């Protein structure tokens, strides 16, 4: 179960780090 917890934290970090890039990528065409 420890491994599951590790992957859960890693996935959470990845989402937090990449979410702004994803939002910006979706938002950019509307701004142009």
N, C-alpha and C positions, 0 to 999 in steps of 0.2 A: 504493500500500500504506500510505502515511502516513495517508490518510483512514480506512482500516480500523482502524488502531491508535488513532486519535482516538476513533472510535465505540466501540471496545472499552473504552477507559478511561472514557468517559462513561457507558456502560451499567453498568460496574462501580460507579461512584460512585452512580448512581441506585439500584442494587440495595442497596448498603450503607446509603444514606440511608433508603429506604422500607421495608426489611425489618422493622425494629422496629414500624412502623405496621401492616404486614400481619399480623405475628404477634399484635400486640395486638388487632387487629380480629377475628381468628379465635378468640382466647382469651377475649375479653370476654363472650360469651354464656354460657360455661361458669361464669364467676365470678359472674355475676348471680344 
